[in-house]
């Protein structure tokens, strides 16, 4: 089957709110040396996409006009020079830090692709390359999770947070305490496997966190805000406790109390998945294999919270921006939505 010469792509020509996203018809990319063309079946929506759309700080440039999306599942349709053409037809998942996944096709370095293991839909597979691996590696590699740990998970009903709760339980953490920003999300956090839930919209939430830990404190804090929730979590760490920061969603970052770190012999570690993809692909491959094992054992469910067509990317961004989504949001080409609904 010959490839279409054109494709639909979601882009923004200026930074701003979700309304700057627009669907455009563009020429399909051609593969360069070492690249493949992947027909995108599903793309994950991540907070990084919102940061770049707003014009916020990101480790790599965001040239305008820009097509967001760094996480996808699809099928290899063409190969550039230096790539074995027998790979055409292969089902893959990928993380592409430069973006481009909100489109029918994406050109990507062949080395950025990973196998898409059997038994998953495209929507489920697209949960793995960024959020799935972030949850697993932030917890196990950066956080050094043990079975004796009591873990506090901030943003426990979000895409990464809900996976951290599930993975921590699957790996045998002693106790998982979920943190949510509204009482309406308590039920969802408990359904994900948390033993207790703390609502940090309440003024006494730090006391509630201590109480939920049996008055002992927590061993590991998993934080995506870098704000006041991180500060409160650190205050509840036991001696030799750890905190992992894998995002900065808070409007402002609170300075870490260094005296508290010294007195408690505490460790605060930053986590950026891009480092692992570039510098330690061996760890990424091993983590993906471990995630596959958890899924196949039935110990980890991959269920997107919402699946929308590319044409509704603005809605997807609003849902995430306004904290009105619980779990992972997936975008798919319009023809896939038509096939599913038809």
N, C-alpha and C positions, 0 to 999 in steps of 0.2 A: 504494500500500500504506500503510495507516494505521500510525502508530508505536505501539509498545507503551506503555502508561501506566506500566509498571514496568521496572526493570532490576536486574541484579546488579552489585554494587559491592564492592570490597575496601577496608575501612577499619580504622583502629585508634582505640580510644576512650581509650587511655592509651599513653604512650611506653614503650618497652622493647625486648625481643628480638623475633625474627621471629614468635614465638608470639602476639603481640598482634594480628596481622593476622587478620581474619575476613571471610568473604563474607556480604553482607547483601542483602536485597531492598529496594530504595528506589523512590521515585517518580522517573520520568524527568524530568530538568530541562527547564524551558521557556526558550526563548531570550529574553533581554532585548534592548533596543535595541543594535544593532551586533553582536549575537552570532549564531552558528549552532549547531545541534545536529549533532554528528558521531557517526555510528555507528562505534564503535571496532572495527577489524579486528585491530590489533596494537598493543601498547604496549611501549616499551623500559624495561628496568630499569636504573636509574642509581644511582651511589653516593649522590647527593643524596637519593634515596628512603630509603636506609638512615639517613642523617644525621638526617632529619626524623623517622623512626620512633623513633630513639633519643632524640630530644629535643635534638639537638645544634644548634649555631649554624647559621642559614640566613638569607640576605638578606631574606626575606619571612616573615611569621608563618605558623605551622602550627596553626590552630585545631582543637580536638578536638570531635567525632570528625573524623578526617581521611582523605580518599581520596588516596593518593599517585599518582604517575605524571605526568611532565611531558613525555613524548615519545610520539607516537602517529601511526598512519596509519589513515585511515578514509574514510568517504563522508558528505558533507553530506546530512542528512535533513530539516532544517527551518531556516528563517531568521527572525530577529527583525526588528523595525522598522529600516528604513534599509539593509537588505541585499537585494540583487537576488535574487529567488526563482529566477531562472534558474540559480543556482549549485547548486540541489538536484540531487543525483546526482553532483556533482563529486568526484573522488578527490583527497584532500589529505593532507599531512603537517603536523604542528604541534608547537610547543613552548609549553607552558603552565606558566609558573613557579609558578602557584598550585596546581598539581596537578590531580587528577581523572581521569587517563587509565586507571587500573585499574578500568574500568567499561565496561558495554555502550554507554553514551552519555556524551558530554561536551559541556557548554556552553562555548564559547570565543569570544573576540573574533575576528571574521572577519579582521581585519588580522593575526592571529597565524598564519594558515594560509599554506602554500606549495604550489605544484603538485607532484604526485607523478608523476614522469616515467615514461613507458611502459617496459615490460620488467622491472619490479620486482614481486615479490610483496609483499603487505602486510608480511610479516615483514622483508623487506629494506628496504622504504621506511621502516619505523619505526626503522631504525638511523641515519637521517640527521639528524633535527631537532636532536638534542642531541649525541650522540657523534660522528656524522659531521662536523658543522659544527665541533664543538670541536676535533677532530683537525686538520681542514683549516686553520681560522683561527688556532689556537694555533701551528701550524707555520709558516704563511705570513705572517700579519699581525703577530702578536706576536713570533714567532721569526725572521721575515725570512729564511727559508730560501733559500740559493743553491746552485747546482750544485757549488760548491767546498767545501761543508760536510761535515764528519764529524759525525754526529748520534748522541747517546746517548739512547735512549728507555727510561726507567724504566717498569716494569710492562708490558713489551712484549707479554705474552699476554693482557692484559685487554681490555675492550671498546674504550676509547679508544686505549690503547697499541698494540694490534695494527693499528688503522687508521692511526695515525701512522707506524708502520713501513712499511706498504704505500704510503701517500701519499708519504712521503719518497722511497721508491724510484721511484715513478711520476713524481715531479717531478724526478728526476735527481740526488738527493743523492750526493755522491762515495762516502760510506761510511756505513752505518747499523749501529750497535752496539746490540744489545738488552740490556736489564737484566731479569733474572728473579730470583725469590726462592727457587727450588728447582731442582735439577738435572733434575727430571722435566719442566720446561717448556722446556728448551733446544731440543728437537726442534721444538716448535711455533713458537718464535721464529725459527728458521732457515727453517721452512716459510713464514713470513710475508714473508720476503725479507731478513732481517738477514744481514750478512756475518760477524758475530761475535756471540757471546753471553757476557755476564758474569753470574755467579751471585753476587748480593750477600749471600747467606747465608754466604759464605766470608769469613774475616777479611782475606784479602789481595785483596779484590775491586777496590779502587782501583788497586792495582798492575796487576791483570789488565786493567782498563779502559785504563790508559796503554799497556800492551803491545798491546792490540787496536787502538789508534789508531796503531800503528807508532812509539810513543814520542813522538808529536808533540802529543798532547792532542786534545780535541774542540772543535768550533766552537760547537755548540749542544746544550744539555741540555734534555730535555723531561721534566718531573717532576710527579707527581700526589700526592706524599706530604708535602712541606714538612718532611721529617725528615732523618735521617742520610744517606739516599741523595742528597738534594739537596746536602747539605754535601760529600759525596764527589765528586759530579759537578762542583760548582763548583771543587774543587781540581784537576780535570783540564782545566779550560777553558784554551784558548790565549789570549794577549793579545787584547783586544777581543772575547772570546767572550760568548755570550748564554746565559741560562738562562730558561726559561719555566715558571712554576708554575701549573698549571691545576686543582689539587686539594690537599686537606690530609688524606690518608688516614692518615698516621702518628698514633699515639696522642699524641705530643707534637711540637711544632715546634722544631727546632733554630735558635738565633739565627744569622743570616748573619754571617760574618766580614767586617765592613766594610773592614778593612785589606786583606784579599785582593781585594776589589772595586776599591779604589783603586789598589793596586799593579799589578793586571792590566788596569785600564781595562775592567772587566767590567760586564755589565748583567744584572740579574735583573728579570724582568717578570711581574706577575700577570696571569692571564687569566680572565675570567668571561663566558661566552657571552651571558648575559642582557643585558649592556650592548649588544651588537651588535643583538639583537632589538629592543630599545627605542630605542636612539639611532642605530644605523646599519643599518637594514633594507636599504639599498642594497648594503652589503657582504655581508650574508647572502644576498641574491638572487644576487649575482655568484658567491659561493662555491658555492652549490648548483648553479649552472650549470656551474661548473668540475668539481664532483664528478660531475655527469651525464656530462660529456665523458670523464672518466677511466673511468667504468663502461662507457660505450658503446664505448670503444676497447679494452676488455678489460684495462685497466691497473690496475683496482681491483675486487676481488671483495668483494661484500657477502654474507657467509654467517654467519647467526646460529649461535652455539655450541650453544644449547639453546632450544627452544620449549616452553613449558608453559602449561596453562590457568590462568585467574585463580584457580581453586580451589587451585592449588598455589603461590600467591604466597609463602607462608611458606617453601617449599622453595627458591624462586628467591632469596629474601633470604639464606637460610642459605648457599647455594652461593657467593654473592658475598661474604658476610661472612667466610666461612672460607677465601676464596681458592681455592675448589675449582672455579672456572669458568674456562675459557679462551675469551675472546671475549665476544660479546654475548649476553645472555639476553633473550628476548622472551616476553611474556605475551599470550595471546589469549583471546577469549571461548570458553567451553566448547563452544558449538555449532560453532565453526570447527574445534576439535580433533576433534570427532565427525565432521565432514564429511571431514576429511583422513584419518582413520583408518578411516572406513567405506567 
